[in-house]
Structures are given as structure tokens and as C-alpha cells.
């Protein structure tokens, strides 16, 4: 006789939630492993290589040596103080995981920890999103939101295996901070407010995007005050988070005193002061007559306004409050960076987002997002108001900068979950067979003349809506899986292409070239390349670079751009001044790789021109205003160092059938300057597919 155990309904629901969350947790991790399965356990992109190199230094040398690390391989001859110029949260997290695993005798290579850290934190993010959405609405909404964020492409783009970048852990910290903030406002608890401060501290240590948090929460406080929703819960939550969060954030060396001195943080300080004034006025009002309070209020507001204006003006003039940074200005004005700071505008992820990118990264969430806002407006609460503000502000910033799609994706998932759960809760009722008691009560209501909403096709309408939503979710799953597999799981360090017969060919030229550098050049050799490749050369080639992806010194980068844009003779003078031993360029004309240095060259010219007025962009165009590399190209362009380093001996190569030698497959033209020789440099290495070319700078000849 079989033994049947019947659990209470609430326990059944609890176990079902645990099962669903466990599956979501596994799904979020597994769907990000395409790159490891398809290629190997390898670090992606450019910035992650510096993070990986820094993590190895932390693990091998210890925390104190790491915080005082002076990197002599970067920014020759300046060097870089690493401990004071980075957000150490990512490295500290990976090192902590490595130490914990080894403490339990689980021997793991630090590289594998770095590769798999982002997928693991993506699983944790899905779990935190569940609690965030649950705190805003209910558990069913939380489950849908967790499922959405587990596979949304807008988040996967920065959290696949090998994407060892700050955003990999920062989105987890972002959602955790917002969840604890909403929890603090809902409960008015000092404990949850303190936990929110700790989460904010972790966010500050991980990513510069913490500025979004410290401006969104004050905006929320201001909105609550304006709409008359002030409460003691809000006062306790914000005062605790601001004071503790500010003190903790100042412990991060790179942040320092910015929370009390920079313009980006003044909104938080202003909201803190405004909250004190509001509380003080509310207390005074309870002890005074209305006429006396009105006179006191007008006098106080006038005096405080004068003191505030004078104080802000004096602090700005004396330099105590630093002005807004160029990156912050570029968020308010998308054209600012292109006109004033070309180094920021040259980064592809800083470009405005297209409509196609919104659909590509969010799919059905682009439709569910406004629907979720509608349901939040329909039933306003303190938590819903915060979600509305988060959604509206993130949409704006994601539209200004494609990189900030990462900030929009989580709130789009939560709002999409609100829309899905609200709609299903409405229409799934139509599919349920009414109980006898419910039928009897409806009949009594009908006799009393109560309004009825029993449509003739009510059940059919419910089935159509539920079926339609299920179909959309299926399409969403297929789209997310395809985007993850095809678009976001290919490391930039290893390239792949399809041949005519459908087979794949792998281009491993980057690692081939960096390995050559490490084995065939002197340990103190200085490498000049564009800043994109600095981190990879330092981490994989173990050689000194002039500039790298930190981009903190625009003038130094401009010198490299000037050398690339000059003639070989003039560039040689610059290279000798900078003690350059080798020059590395990326060239895609043979393979069709479009992200090469020729396509980036105009940014080199613009950045060089920002410090040297003799470098003029129009000189590199044809009289018709075209940027060309064929026989109609500008003579200055056809004789600059970048052109010669990319196209040296290229006129001897046939790239396609029925095409002349020297045909560039990226620009789709035959190059204009052929058969030239190099006078001051000599070819040292060219990778198998000509993607990476390295040249040795010749020593000056003897005088006499």
C-alpha cells in the first residue's frame, strides 16, 4: 500500500517556488557557457585582461601590495598607480572566491574563477531580482522577473563566461541595493537601511555606475516629498543610507572625498538637507499657529535659499566642489563628447542606442515595459513610484549611451514581469470553472442588480490572452538563446568565420602575436599601439605599453595618434622621443575584419588634433570629403605611418579571386599606394591571417 504524504497548500507553494528558482538559477548560469563550450576557457574583450592581470597580482602578492601597486608596464614613461585608480570590488570578489575554494582543498586556477565569475553572479542576480519584484508586487511577479533577467540579452552581453568586467558583479550589487532600499522604505527598519548601505558600498567598490544609484534615490525622495508621501519610514531609510553609505564609499581609494566634493554627488547631499528641513518644518508646524508658521516658513525659506546659493557659489569658485566630468556631460548632451572629448566619443559603447538595439537586447520587453508602467501607475505605492522612476530614467540613459542598456535591462525585466503577472491574474480567472458557492453568489448579485462582467466569450477571451502570452514568452526564449549563442558568446581575442561550405575557421592571430612579443622581444621592450590593445599586450605579451584602455591621459594618447597620422619621417622623431621599440597595428584587409586600425584611424586624427592644431582631419579626406585608401585617397592619408604599416607588402597579396593584388576586403577597394618601402621601421612579425602586424623601430644611423 503506497504511502501518500499530503502537504498543506502553503508548503506546496513554497516547495514549488524553490524548485522554479533553482531551475532559473541553473539556467542563468548554463546559458552563459556557450563561449566556453565553443572555444575554450578564455577571457574576452580588452578591459577584462587588465582585471585578470590585477586579480593575479592580488592573489599572488596580497591585498596591501595590491593597493600600493605601481604598474611600470603601463603608460611608459609615466607608469600607473593601480591601487588608487581602479574599483577593486571585482578583483577582491574573484580573489575571495579563489581563497575560499582553496581553503576547502578545491584546487581551481584563478583564470577559471575569473572566467566563470560573471555567470555565477548572473544566477545570483536572478535570485535578487525575484526578491526585488516580490517586494514591489508579489511572489509570482518575482518568479517571472527572475526568469526574464536570467536570459535577457541586454544583461547577458556583459555576463557571459569570460566577460570578466566590472559590470559582471555590478548589476547584482545594483539590484541588491535597490531591493534593500525598497525594503527599507516599506518597513522603516534601521537594519534593512544598514544592509542597503553595505550593498551600496559593494556597488561603489565594483563600478563607477554607482553614481546612478546615488542620484536616483535622491530623485525618489524629492518625488515623495512633492507628492505628499513623506513618512518617518522614508526619513529613517534615506538618512541611514546616505550617512552610512557615504562614509563607507569614501573608504574606496579611487572614490575618496568625491561623495562630498563632486557635483555628481550633490543631489544626494541636497536631498539629505531637504529631508531635514521638511522634518523640522513639520515639527515646528505642529507647535505654531498657521499664521505664525506661514511667516516663519517664508522667512526661513528666504534665508536658507540665500545661504544655499552663496555656499554653492563659494564652494564652486574655490574649487571645493569639482565640476561635472566629461562623461557626465555626455549623458546630458549626447553631442558633447564628439565636440569636446573625442576620446570618449571614439568608444563604440558610448554611442547612442538605435531602435534595433533596443529590440535586439530586450525583445518583447520593449512592449511589456510601458504596460508594466501602466499597471504601476494604476496602483501607486511607495515601491511602485520607485520602480517608475527607475524605469523612466534608465530608458533615457540607455538611449543616450548603448552601454547603459545594461542598466535598463533589469528594470525592463521587472516591469515586464509586472505586466505579465497582472495580465495573467486577470485573464486566468476566466479559465477557472466557478464553484457552486461562487455561482450562487453571482446569481444573488444579479438579482440585486449588481453589475456583471460575464461576457458570452469570456472563457475564449481568457484562453486567447493566456495562449498569446505563452507564445510571446516562447519567442522570447528562442530569441534570447539565439542572441546569446551567435552575438554575445564570441571572444574578441579569438575570431571565427564561416566558409562557403558552412564550416568554421578560427582566427587566433591575436594570441599568436602577443605570444611572439613575449618570446621574441626584450623584457623591457616598449610597444606602441592604439590604446584599445594596451591591456592585452600587458597581460598576454607581458610588455610595456605607451597607452592602454584606462585612457586617463588624453595628451599621451594624442601623441600616439599624432605619430600614426604623421609621415614615417615625422613619426620616427616622435617614436624616438617616446623610446618606442616596436609598433603594433591591427589590419583586417585580408580577412575582412572591420574593427581594424584603418577604420579607427579618423579617431586617432581627431584625438591628435585636439592637442595639436597642425593635425587637421579634413587633410585626410578627398576633395569630395570622402575617406578613401585607393588611388583617389588624400596624399597625406596614403603616406601616413598608419597606412604604411597596414599596407606594407599588401600589394603582393591576392585576397579574392578575380580581384587585383592589394584588394582591401573591408574597404572593398584596391589600395592606392603600392610598392613602397619602409625607411625607419622594419617588419618584425605578421600573424597568419595578417590581423596583427608588428614592426621594429630602427636604431638611428651613426653620424659621420
N, C-alpha and C positions, 0 to 999 in steps of 0.2 A: 504494500500500500504506500503510495507516494506521499511524502510529507510536504504539505503546502504551507508556506510562510507568507502571510498577507500583511504587508507593511501599511501603516497609516498613509493617507494621501500626501501629507506634507513631507514625509520621509521619502516617498516615491519621487516626488518632485525634486527634492534635494539631490537624490542619487542621480536622477536624470540630468540635472544641471551639471553635476560633477563629471558625468560621462561626456556631455556635449563640450564642456570647457576643456576636458582632457584631449578630445579629438581636435578641437580648434588649436590647442597648444602644440600638438604634434604637427598639424597641418601647416601652421605658421613657420615652423622650423623646416619641415621637409620641402616645402615649395621653394625654398631659397637655396637649395643644394644643386640646382641644375649646373651651375658653373663648375662645381667640384666634380660632379659625375661626368660632365662632358669634357673638361680639360684636366685639371688636377687641383690640388690644394694650393692655390696661388693668390697673392694679394693683388687687388685690382687697382686701376686708375693711378693717379700721381700722388696726391696727399697721403693716402694710406701707407705709402712706402716710408715717408718720414715718421708717421705714427708707429709703424712696425719697428723701425730702427731705434726710435726713442724708447719703445717698450723693452726691447732687448737690452738697452743701456740701463734702464731702471731695474730689470730683473738681475742683471749681472753685477751692477755697481751699488745698488741700494738707493733708497729714497733721498738721502741727503746729498749724495753725489749727483743724483739726477736733478735736483732742484738747483744745484750750483754748476751744472754742466755748461761749459763753454765749448761750442762746436767749431773747431778750427777748419772743418771740411766745407763749411758753408760761407758764402758771401766773402770770398777772398778779395782783398786782404783784410776785410773788416771783421769777419767771424760773426758768431751769433751766440748770445746768452740764451740758451734754450729754456731753462727753468723759469725765467721771467717773461717769456714771450709766447707761452702756449697755455691752453686749457688742459690741465693734466688729468682730468677725470677719466678719459678713455684709457690712457696708459695705466693709471692706477687700478682701474677695474680689471683690465686684462692681466696685470701682474698679480692682483689679489686672487683671481680665478686660478692662475698658474700655481701660485704658492699653496692654495687650499688643496688643489688636486694632488700636488706632490706631497703634501703633508699626509694624505691618505694613501701614499705609495701608488698613485695613479700617474705613471710617468707619461707626460704629454709634452710634445715640442711646443715652444712658445709660439711658433708660426701657426700651428693648428689652432691654438687658442685664439689668436688674432683673426684667423680666417672664419671661425665659427662663432665668434662673439656676437656679431650683428644678428644672425638668425636666432640665436638664443634669446637675445634681448627683444627681438620681434615677437617671440612667443610670450615673453613677459609683458610686452606692450598690449597684446591681445587680452591678456588677463586683467591688466589695469583698466583697459577700455571697458571691459564688462562692468567693473565696479563704478567707473565714471558714469556710464549710461544708466546703470541701475540707480545711482544716487539722483540722477536727473529725472528719471521716469519710473522704470520698473525692471525686474529681472529679465523678462522676455526681450525688452529693448536692449538690455546689456548683452544678451547672447547674440542677437543679430549684429550689434555693433562689433563685437569681438570677431565674429565670422567675417564681417566686411573688412576690418583692418588687417586680418590675418593674410589676406591675399590681394589687397588693393595695390595696383601698380605704382601709384604715387608715393607709397612708402617703401615698397619692395625695391624701387630704383636705388635706394640708399642703404638697404639692409640685406642684400644677397650675400651669400658666403664669399668672403674675400674682400667685401667692402668695409675695410677697417678704417672708418672715418668717424668723426665726432658725432654725426647725425645718427649713427647706428645705435648709440645709447641715449642720445639727447631726446629723441621723441618719446622714449619710455619715461625719462625724467619729466618731460613737458606734461604728458598726460597724468602722471602720478601727482605732479604739483597741482594741476587743475582739479583732479579728483579730490585731493585733500583740502583744497581751497573751498570747493563747493560743500564738502562735508563740514568744514569749519563754519561756514556761513549758515548752513542748515541747523547745526547743533549749538553754535556759540561756545564751543568747547576749547579751553586753553590747550588741552592735549592735542587735539587734531590740528589746531593752529600751529603748535610747535612742530608737529610732524610735517606740516606743509612747509615750514621754514627749512627743515632739514632736506626735504625734496628739492626745494628751490636752491639750496646750497649745492646739491649734487648737480643740478641743472647748470648752475653758474660754472662749476668746475669742468663741465663737459663741452659747452658750446656757447659761442657768442650770441646765439639766438635767444639767450635768456632775457635780453632787452625786450623781447616781445611780451614776456610774462610780466615784467615789472612796469610795463605801460598798459597792458590790457586790464590788469587787476585795478589800478587806479581809475581807469576809464569806467569800469564796472561800479566802483564806489561812487564816482561822480554821478553816474546814471541813477543809482539807487537814491542818492540824495535829491536829485532833481525831480524824480518821480514820486517822492514822498514815501519811500520804502525803507527809511532809516530805522535801524533797530540796534539794540545792545549787542545782538549776535554779530552784526556787521562790524561794530566798533571793536569788539574783542578780537574778532578774526583778523581784521586788517592791521590793527595796532601791533598785535603779536607777530604777524607775518612780516610786517615792514621792519620792525625793530630787530627781531632775531635774524630775519633773512638778510638785512643789510649788514649786520655785524658779521655774520657767517660768510657772506660773499666777499667781504673785504679781506678774508684770510687767503683768498686765491691771489697769488703774487701778481699774475697778469692783470687782475682787476684792480687791486689796490684800493685807492681812495676814489675811484671813479663813481661809486654809488652816491657820494656826497659832493662830487665836484663836476661831473659831466652833465651836459644838457640832456642827454638821453634818459637820465635818471631823475630829473627834476619833477616830472609828473608825479612820481611816487611820493616825493617829499611834499609836493603841493597838496596831494590828496590826504596825506597824513595830517598836515596842518589844518586843512579844511575840515577834516573829521573832528579834530579837537575843538575848532571854533563852533561847529554845529552842535556838538555835545554841550559846550559851555553855554551857548545861547539858549539851548533847550532848558538847561538847568536854571539860568537866570530868568527866563520867561515864566517858569513856574513859581517864582518868588516876587514878581513885579506885576503891576497893573499893565494893561495893554498900552495905554498912552505913554507911560514911563518907559516901557520896554521898546516902543517904536522909536522914541527919541534916543534911547541908549543904543539901539540897533543901528540907526543911521549914523550916529557919531562914531561908533566903533568901526563900522564898515569903512567909513571915510578914512579914519586914522590908520586902520590896518592896511588899506589899499595903498596909502601914501608910503607907509613903511615898507610894504612889499615891493613896490615899484622902485623905490630908492635903493633897497637892499639888492634886488636883482641887477639893477643898473651898475651899482658899485662893484658887485661880485664879478660881473661880466667884464667891466673896464679893467679891473685889477688882474684879471685872468684867473681868479679863483674858480669860477665856473667856466669850463672849457666849452668851446663852440661845438656844434654838431659836426660829426665826421662826414667825410665824403660819401661813405656807404649809406649813411642815414639820409643824407640829402637825395641820393639817387633813388631811395624808396619813395620820397615825397614827390620828386620830379624825375621821371624816367630818362629825360634828355640831359640831365645834369652831368652824369658821368661821361657821356660821349663828348661833351663840350669842354669839360674842365679836368676830368681824371680819366684819360684813355686807358690806363692800366686796369681800371675796374670794368670799363665797358668792353675790354678785349676778351673777358672771360665769358664763355658761351652760356654758362648757367646764370649769368647776370642779365641776360636779355629778357625782354617782355615775353609773356606766355601767349601762345596762339590758341585759338579755339580748339584746334585739332589736338593740341597737347592736353587741354582740359578733358576732352573725351577719352583720349588715349590713356590718361593716368587715372581717371575716375569712372569712366563708362556710365552706368545707369545712375551713379551718384550725382552726376550733373543735373539729372531730372529730380531725383529724390531730395536733393539739397534744399531747393525752395519749398518743396512740400513739407519737409521737416520744419523749416522756419514757420510755415503757416500753422502747423499744429502747436508749435511753441507759443506763437502769438495768441492762438485760440485759448490757451490755458496758461496765462502768465504766472510764473512763480519766480522766486529769487534765483533758483537754479536755471530755469528756462531763459531768464534775462541774460545770465552769464553766457549760456550757450549761443544765444542770438548774437551777442556782441563778439564772441569768439568767431562765429561763422562769418559775419559781415566783414570784420577787419582782416581775417585770413584770406577771404576772397580778393580783397583789394591788393594785399601784398603779394599774393600768388599771381595776380595779373600783371604786377609791375616787374616781378623777377621770377623766372621759371624755377629757380632753385627753391623758392618758398612754397612751391606746390607741396613740399614735404610738410609744411605747417597746416595747409588746408586739408590734406588727406584725412587726418584723424577726425576733425570736426565734421567733415563730409560724411564719414562713416557713421558717426553718432547721429547726425541729423537724418541721414538715410535710414538708420535703424528706427528712429522715432517715427518717420513716415511709414515704414513698412509695418511696424508693430501696431501703430494706431489704425492703419487701414485694415489689417487682418483682424484686429479686435472688433472692428465694426462689421465687416462682411462675413467673418466666420460664424457669427451668431445666426446668420440667415440659413446656414447649412445644418444647424442643430435641430433635431426634432423636438418640438416643445413638449414638456412634461404635462401630465393631466392637470396638475395644480396651476401651471402657467397658463394652460388653455382656459381653465375655469376663471382665473383672474382676468384674463383678457376679455372673456365674454362679459364678466361683470363690469369691466371698464367700458366696454362697448355699450352696454345697457345704460350706463350712467352718462353716456355722451362724451366720453374721453376720446381725444384724437388718436387715431390708429395709423400705423405706418406699414401695414401688411399689404405690400404690393402684390399683384397677381403673379409676377415673375420674380418674387423676392429671392427664392432659393436659387433660381437660374442666374440671377444677377450676382449673388454671392459666389456661386461656382465659377462664373466668368472672371470675377475680380481675383479670387484666390488662385485660379489657374493662370491668369495673366501675370500675377506677381511671381508665381513659381517659375514661369517661363523666363521672365526677366532675370531672376536670380541664377537660373541655369546658364543663360547667355553671359551673365557677369562672371560666373566661374570659368567658363571656357575662355573668355576674353583675358581675364587675369592670368590664367595659366599660359596662354599663348604669348602674351606680352612678357611675362617673366622669363619664359624659355628663349624667346627669339630676340628680345630687345635689351633685357637687363641682366643677362647671365653670361655676357661675353667680356672677359677681362681685356682692358685696353693694352695690356702688356703682351698678350698673345692674340693674334688676329686669325680669323677664319673666313673662308670664302667658298662659294660653290662653283664647281667646274661645269662645263657644258653637259657632262653625263650625270650630273647631280651629286657627284662625290665631293667630299670636303677636302680642302687643302689648308694646312696650318702655316701661318707666317710667325715664326719665332725669332724674328730679326732683332727685336729689342734686347731680349736676354742674351742673344748671341753677341751683340755689340758691347753690352755692359760687361759681359764676361771677358771679352777681348781686352777691354780697358783695364780690368782688374789684373789681368795676367801679363799684359804686354807693355804697360807704361810704368814709369817710375812711381813709387808710393806717394811722392809729393807733387805729382803732375797736376797742373791746373787746367781744367776743362771749361771752355767757353761754349755755351749753348743758349738757346732761348729758355726763359725761366720755367716753362712747362716741364722740362725734363730734369731739373736740378735735383729734386728729391730722389728720383730713380737712380741717377748717376751716383749720388752719395750713398744710397742704400745698397745698390746692387754692384756698382763698379768700385765703391769704396775709394772714390777720388774727390779731390777738392773742386768745387764749382764756384763760379763767379756770382751767379744769381740762382734763386730757386723759387718754389711756389709760395714762399712766405710773403713776397712782394712788399716788404716793408720799406725798401729804399728805392723810390722811383728814379732817382738820379743815376744810381748804379745800373739799373735795368736799362735806362735810356742810353748809357754808354755802350752796352752790348747791342742795342738796336741800332745805334749810330754806326758801329763797326759793320754790322750786317748790311746796312744801307749804303755804305761808302764804297768807293773803288777799292780794289785789292791793295793798292799802294797806301792809301789813307787809312784803311782798316789795319794794315800792318803796324802803323805807328801806334794806334790805339791798343792793339793786342800786346805790343812790346811794353807799353806803359802799364798794362794790367798783368804782366808776367804770364801770358797765356802760352800753354804748351800745345794744346790740342783744341780743335774746333769740331763740334758735333752738330750735324744738321739732320733733319728728318725729311725724306723725299719720297713722294708717292707716285711719281710719274710713270714708273714701270708697272706697278701693281694696281694702280687706280685708287690708292689710299688718299682720301680727300683732306684729311686733317694734317697735312704736312706743312712745312715751314713756308713754302711759297704762298699757300693760301692764308697763312698768318702774317705774311710779310708786311702788309699795309699797317697792321697794328704796331709792328716794330718801328715803322717810319713815323707813325703818329706819336708814339711814346718818345722816340728820339727827338722829334720836332717840338715836344712840349718843354724840353730843356735847351735845345739848340735851334735857334730860328733859321740857321742855314739849311737845315733839313726840311724841305717843303714837300708835302705829299703830292701836289699836282705835278711835280717834276717826274714822277714815276708813272704817270698816265700818258696816253697818246694825246695828240691834239684834239681828238674827239671825246676825251675824258674816259677812255677805257683802260683797264689794267690788263695788259697783254704780255705774253712771253714769246710770241712768234716774231717774225721779221718786221711786223708793224709796231712792235713794242717800243717804249721810250728808250733812247740810247742810254740814259742813266740807269734804267732798270736792267737792261741787257748787259751792263758792265759792272754791276754792283757785286759785292762779295757773296751775298746770299745766292744770287743767280749762278755764279761760277761754281760755288761749292755743290749746289744741287745738280747742275747740268754738266759737270766736268766728265768728259768721255761719253756722255749720253748720246752724242751723235753717232757713236759706233754701234748702238744697240737698236735692234728691231723689236718693238713692243707688240705689234699686231700684224697679222697678215694683210697684204695689200696696203700697207702704210709705209711711208718713208722712214729711214732711220732717224731717231731723235723725236719720235712722236710721243707727246705727253698725253697719257691716258686720263689724267684728271682734268686738264685744261682743254683736251681734245684738239690740240694744235701741234704743228711741227715747230720745234724751238727755233728762235731766230738767230742766236749767236752760237755758231758751231766751230769745233776745231780749235778752240782757244787753249792756251797753256797757262798754268799757274806759275807765278814768279816767286811769291813769298811763302807759299804753302805747298805741301806735297801730300798726296793721298796716302793715308796710312791703313785704312780699313774700309771696306764696303761690304755690308751684310749680303746674305744670299739673294734676297729679293730687292736689294738696293734701298730698303726702307731707311737704314741708318748709314750715314757716311761720316767718317772721321778723318780729319786732316791734321797733320803735324805742322806747327809753325816753325819755319826755318830759322836757324840762328843767323844773326847779321853777319855779312861778309867782313873779312879783315880789311882794315884801311891800309892804303899804301899804293 
